[in-house]
């Protein structure tokens, strides 16, 4: 037990959130292994920010998912749905056991988020580039209806190749929407990418500094953060929540596949499924004993 | 004797949505930088705080509308059919139609009357696309009277809908006693020789065509179908039974449009031969409204000529 605050937040809260992020990663690995489908690299890179949002930053009521004054969250990079589902389940929106239904027929946990099925999802996403527009509408709608609501939107960096992202980037500053906070999960890899001399013969979706320059040029406040440093994440998200008249873009520098040694930094773990020996290695990397059932029902 | 002219639907749009917003603070107008053309500027004048310029960025505009709808607002969309339907189609599908969010897609510039703009702005297949989309109500009013009522219906309806409006003044079909009912077709002329089924601003011209045919001794039964989805199956079946010969007439592609819809209904419920008058798998060029109606054979005279030939052929 320590009494020393780290960046305004007590160290034990940082430790708690780090453990939440580890739990999210475990649930992601287990669910994707079980489903033999889904995405890994993106949910793992986003886990720390998701933990911070759902367990510390956002004003939400898991037992009242339609609470009108809740902060909104839109996973614009909808293919990382299992990361969001894991965070929501751990936060109490639905039983953690339900994660085993991910991607299966009749599940509320669709491959890409479907707001008509799962209470607590603020928007359906999956077709890239759209979530930021919906989030802008929420932020603008909150302003017009007099609600103190912030809209958080998580984008992928590959997703920032979509034209719609820049339509929204153009429009949001014109309404001075400082209750709109975009977080770019900048893991430097997309599903396949352009060929080049990067890792595995692929180059990153952007050149260094490109995202900061673009969001700045569009009139946004831009904050950079190490997306795997919980104290840094909390510091930046708290700064983002203090509006300065501009929408905020948080560029979270992350590692695709973070937390699982053999997945980190490899584009092909965007969607690859896990073999049993890889599952055991992933559990070991995350400091978790193998589940008795080894997590695979089939 | 031809039907009289009504007012341009775009003016009806600006005035009606502004009037709805007088009583309903949830109504907002999202404009894709064409408010001076769609007459969203009338709304802007009445409710400047609820007129929201979205710029020339229609994909974002439809997404913003979805987000606003989740906050309890009722967004109306101001742009042209071309930029309201085909450009942001995926946004409509993922964010609005599947979610069932309360967004009113109400573009102007449906059909041929687009101010001599040509193929980029004249969308021939919007009804085919929108009625095929799960969850999307599709409405094509005949005149200014019906357009005003359809807009009021749309505002009261909880869910996404598509109401296509026309830029220029067109003929008035209905008087003040008419009442638009979603999903209901209406017989606008009684006859026993041939059934003409029409939609949108083509219906008044189809009624005029029926008058020309009457002079030749052909009494046409005319059914107006303002709602493409949900479509009025009993009315279409009854209209077909009335004469045994059905001809659809639309200012739109016959593929998947009214012609396609009627053929679907009748082949399933009462097999009847259907001829389809309308745009035949073409892109439309620029030209005056009268020239286009003549070229694409949708003026009253041109419709009458085609019906005459089809009736004569049995």
Interface residues (C-beta under 8 A of the other chain):
Chain A: X68 X72 X74 X114 X115 X116 X122 X123 X124 X125 X126 X127 X129 X130 X131 X132 X133 X134 X135 X136 X137 X138 X139 X140 X141 X142 X144 X145 X147 X149 X151 X163 X164 X167 X168 X170 X171 X174 X175
Chain B: X28 X49 X50 X52 X53 X54 X55 X57 X59 X60 X61 X62 X63 X64 X65 X66 X67 X68 X69 X70 X71 X72 X73 X75 X90 X91 X93 X94 X95 X98 X99 X100
